[in-house]
Amino acid sequence: MQDQLLDQIPSLDLADFRSGDPERKARFVQQLGEAYQSIGFVALKNHGLNDEQTKQLYADVQAFFQLPDEAKQRYENPELAGQRGYISKGKEHAKGRNTGDLKEFYHVGQEVEEEDPIKNEYPANIWPEEVPGFKDSTFTAYRTLENAGQDVLRAIALYLHLPENYFDDKVKHGNSILRPIHYFPIEDPDAVPADAVRAAEHGDINLITLLMGASADGLQVKRRDGKWIPITALPDQIVVNVGDMLQRLTNGVLKSTIHRVVNPAREKMNTSRFSIPFFMHPRSEMSLAALEHCVTPDNPKKEADITAGEFLNERLIELGLKKK
């Protein structure tokens, strides 16, 4: 499968992996691995979130972002480097850029209920008082997508000829983030920088990203031949892509594909777009050193050894969320 031939991302069914049928499971593993070696994205159904949960989640997220800016800013704590709570408009920019993206977002992070010393690494979540259902709906999505992501990582492990549970202990109580995003309306397009976009082209930091369907078009992925193609998924699907950490771990065997969210037509700039990605991170101590069998004479080692925590810290500085 060559990504140059793909004008849409492959669609897979997580029920195949979870079925207990060895043939269906093996087919899912192969199709997932091939997609991640070529275009880096798949659309996935039977991920665990039902229609009612999804509708409630979007209702709560939209209710929060419709609050006045001064109300939202009460839930912003710059000392947390954007790891919890509200992050206001224009604060984040893509790596290598200075112009802020045309978005605001909210971060819900890991909660550790067991006795695990890693709980000391995580700040407490921040919950908006004005939207009482926000906590339950966002954290239900967090746990559901975390479970789906764990199964995707198990399939990836099998594709890489690793034990199926290779990632299990590395993502248990991992530093994952659910990020409800509001790409806010622009009433006067001439009032923003000429190069400002909803989300400039970038690769995700984490192992994998599980993205719930957005409320409007705009997401595009860059194929290796340089062509940008729109990413669309059916209402019952999520989009799951490889992040930079997994690309680094596999020495580039699996591709963290560059993607972006483009601005709508000028006459639609005054409309909102909502999107809810789940960024699946491992524990900070996980080594991202290239897997030995992914380093070959034809594919020499590309990156220096680093831990997930060190890599995340570097990228938060590059994105403008954290000071050096």
C-alpha positions, 0 to 999 in steps of 0.5 A: 500500500503506497500513500501516493495512491490514497485519496482517503484514509483506510477504515477499520473496525476495532471490533475485529481486534476485540472479537476473539477470532484469530483471523479477524484480529490478524487482519486488523493488525496487518491493515493497521500496520500497513496504514501506519507505514504509509499514510499514518492515519486510519478511521476507526469504528466501534471505539466504545463511545456511544451517540448519547455520550458523544452528544452530551460531551459536545453539548458540555464542551460548547457550553463552556466555550460559549462562556465570556472570556473573563469566565473562561480565564478563571480556569487558566493557570499559566504555571501548569504550562497548559497541562490542565484547564483552559488555554486561551486564544492564540497561546499555542503555535506550531513548531517553527512558527510564531503566529498563534493558532486560531483556537482555544482549548481545555485540557483534561488529564490523567487521574491516578486512583491507585498507589502509584508514585507517578501521581505526584507528577500530575497536577489536579484537573480543573473543572468549570463550575458553570458547566456541571456536566463537563467533568463527567462527560469529558472524563467518560470520554477520556477513559473510553478513548484510553481503553481504545488506544490501549487496544490500538497499541496492542495491535501495533505491538503485534505488527512490530513483532513485539509481545501484545502487551508491550505497551501496557505498563508504559501507558498505565497511568500515562500522561494522556490528555483529552483536549476539547478545542474551539476554533473560534469565529473570526468576525473580521478576517482582516483583523488577524495576521495574514498567516494565521490558521486554525492549526498550522501544519504539525505532527502530534507529540504523543504515541497515538492520537484518537480524534473524535469527529469534528463539527466542521470540515478542515482537517487535512493530512500531507501525503509523502508526495506533498499533496494535502488530502482532506480527512473525513470520518463517518459519525460513528468513527474516530480518526487515529494517527501515529504521533512523533513518539511512536515514530521515534520509537520505531525509527520511522517505520511508522509514520507521524504524518504532518497534518493541519486544520485549514481556515474555512472560506472567508464567508464562513470564518465567522463560524465555530468549529469544535474538535476533541482529540485524545493524545495518548502519552506514555509514562514520562520514564518510557524510553523512546530509544529506537527499537533494535529490530527497527534499526537496519543497514537500510534504515540506520538510527535517526534520533538520539535516545530520549525519554518521553518526559524529556521529549514532551518538555522539549516540545512544550517549549517549542509550542510556546506553552512552556518557558525555557 
